[in-house]
Amino acid sequence: MSLLRRLSFNQMTADPWSLEQTVRSCYMHGIPYIGVWRHKLDGDAAKASALIRGEGLKVSSLCRGGWFSAPTAEQRRQRIADNRLAIEE
């Protein structure tokens, strides 16, 4: 089995690039998976998904979530809501 079949490119490796640039580069170089960062989705996970799938790539991870602890109860509620949104994305 070729190791390339299991290779995933983490989008932050090419942080200045847009999601489109990163996806196209992965496709051109035969990298089958991409680790996507939420801030690069531009608030439109469906559009990003269509772009990624359109080039035949798969998503290995969606970064980043977590950060459940917070100084106030309201901030904690906001962080939990953000993590739920990450799951939906």
C-alpha positions in Angstrom: 0.0 0.0 0.0 1.3 3.4 -0.9 1.8 5.8 2.0 0.6 8.6 -0.2 -2.9 7.1 -0.1 -3.0 7.9 3.7 -1.3 11.4 3.5 -3.2 14.4 4.8 -2.1 18.0 4.4 -2.8 20.3 7.3 -4.1 23.6 5.9 -2.1 25.7 8.4 1.0 24.5 6.7 0.1 26.9 3.9 -1.7 29.4 6.0 -1.5 32.4 3.6 -3.3 30.3 0.9 -7.0 30.3 0.6 -8.9 27.0 1.0 -9.3 26.9 -2.8 -5.5 27.3 -3.4 -4.8 24.6 -0.8 -7.3 22.1 -2.2 -6.1 22.6 -5.8 -2.5 22.1 -4.8 -3.4 18.9 -2.9 -5.2 17.7 -5.9 -2.3 18.5 -8.3 0.2 16.7 -6.0 -1.9 13.7 -5.4 -2.6 14.3 -1.7 -5.9 12.7 -0.9 -6.8 14.2 2.4 -6.8 17.7 3.9 -7.0 18.9 7.5 -9.2 22.0 7.3 -9.2 24.9 9.6 -12.6 26.5 10.5 -11.5 30.1 10.0 -10.7 29.2 6.4 -14.3 28.1 5.7 -15.4 31.7 5.6 -18.6 30.7 7.4 -19.8 28.4 4.6 -19.0 24.8 5.4 -21.3 23.6 2.6 -19.4 25.5 -0.1 -16.0 24.4 1.3 -17.3 20.8 1.3 -18.4 21.0 -2.3 -15.0 22.5 -3.2 -13.1 19.7 -1.4 -15.3 16.9 -2.8 -15.2 18.4 -6.2 -11.5 17.9 -6.4 -11.9 14.3 -5.1 -10.3 15.1 -1.7 -11.5 14.0 1.7 -11.4 15.8 5.0 -9.2 14.2 7.7 -9.9 16.7 10.4 -11.6 20.0 11.1 -9.6 22.2 13.4 -10.3 23.7 15.8 -12.6 23.2 18.7 -12.2 22.7 22.4 -11.5 25.4 24.9 -14.4 24.5 27.2 -13.0 26.3 30.2 -13.7 30.0 30.5 -13.6 32.7 33.2 -17.4 33.3 33.2 -20.4 31.1 32.8 -21.5 33.1 29.8 -18.2 32.7 28.1 -18.3 28.9 28.8 -21.8 28.8 27.2 -20.4 30.6 24.1 -17.5 28.2 23.8 -19.9 25.2 24.1 -22.1 26.7 21.4 -19.0 27.2 19.2 -18.0 23.6 19.7 -21.5 22.4 18.7 -21.2 24.5 15.5 -17.8 22.9 14.8 -19.5 19.5 15.0 -22.2 20.6 12.6 -19.5 21.9 10.2 
